[in-house]
Amino acid sequence: MVDAVMHRLVPTQGVEQGTEPLLCAAADPAATNGGYYGPRWGLVGPTKSVRLPRPGRDTAAAARWWTEAERLTEVSVAKLETR
């Protein structure tokens, strides 16, 4: 019952439309380097170029995530550039 109520209150979309932004960024020849793509109406809708959300613009958090990704994968961009 809670799921049914939440489904009415929270906008949702199918898997196909939900994956559109990722596919657009990865495969659309018109996609721009560093661009961010998402639903036209915030949470749902057709894909378009949108402004990166505020948490995504936090450079300190980005640096922490990057450092952690390098630690977990044991791959460093600096190491790759010296090859």
C-alpha positions as CSV (number, residue, x, y, z in Angstrom):
1,M,0.0,0.0,0.0
2,V,2.8,2.4,0.9
3,D,4.4,1.7,-2.5
4,A,1.2,2.5,-4.3
5,V,0.9,5.9,-2.5
6,M,4.5,6.8,-3.1
7,H,4.2,5.9,-6.7
8,R,1.4,8.5,-7.0
9,L,3.3,11.2,-5.1
10,V,6.8,10.8,-6.5
11,P,7.3,11.1,-10.3
12,T,8.7,8.0,-11.9
13,Q,9.7,6.9,-15.4
14,G,10.6,3.7,-17.1
15,V,14.0,2.2,-17.4
16,E,14.3,3.2,-21.1
17,Q,13.7,6.9,-20.4
18,G,15.7,6.7,-17.2
19,T,18.8,5.6,-19.1
20,E,18.5,8.2,-21.8
21,P,20.8,10.8,-20.2
22,L,23.6,8.3,-19.8
23,L,23.3,7.0,-23.3
24,C,23.1,10.6,-24.6
25,A,26.3,11.6,-22.9
26,A,28.1,8.5,-24.0
27,A,26.9,8.1,-27.6
28,D,25.3,11.2,-29.0
29,P,27.6,12.9,-31.4
30,A,26.1,16.3,-30.4
31,A,27.0,15.7,-26.7
32,T,29.6,18.1,-25.4
33,N,32.7,17.2,-23.4
34,G,31.9,18.0,-19.8
35,G,28.2,18.4,-20.5
36,Y,25.6,17.1,-18.1
37,Y,22.3,15.6,-19.3
38,G,19.2,14.9,-17.4
39,P,15.4,15.0,-17.5
40,R,13.8,18.1,-18.9
41,W,11.6,18.6,-15.9
42,G,14.0,17.8,-13.1
43,L,13.1,14.3,-12.0
44,V,11.4,12.9,-15.1
45,G,11.0,13.7,-18.8
46,P,12.9,13.8,-22.0
47,T,16.6,14.2,-21.9
48,K,18.2,17.6,-22.5
49,S,21.4,19.4,-21.5
50,V,20.9,20.7,-18.0
51,R,22.9,22.5,-15.3
52,L,24.9,20.3,-13.0
53,P,23.1,20.1,-9.6
54,R,24.8,22.0,-6.8
55,P,26.3,18.9,-5.1
56,G,27.9,18.0,-8.4
57,R,29.7,21.4,-8.4
58,D,31.4,20.8,-5.1
59,T,35.1,20.7,-6.1
60,A,36.2,19.5,-2.6
61,A,33.8,16.6,-2.6
62,A,34.9,15.8,-6.2
63,A,38.5,15.6,-5.1
64,R,37.6,13.3,-2.2
65,W,35.6,11.0,-4.5
66,W,38.4,11.0,-7.1
67,T,41.0,10.1,-4.5
68,E,38.8,7.3,-3.1
69,A,38.2,5.9,-6.7
70,E,41.9,5.8,-7.3
71,R,42.5,4.0,-4.0
72,L,39.8,1.5,-4.6
73,T,40.8,0.7,-8.2
74,E,44.5,1.0,-7.6
75,V,44.7,3.1,-10.8
76,S,46.0,6.7,-10.8
77,V,45.7,9.1,-13.7
78,A,49.1,10.4,-12.9
79,K,50.5,6.8,-13.3
80,L,48.7,6.4,-16.6
81,E,50.1,9.7,-18.0
82,T,53.7,8.7,-17.3
83,R,53.5,5.5,-19.4
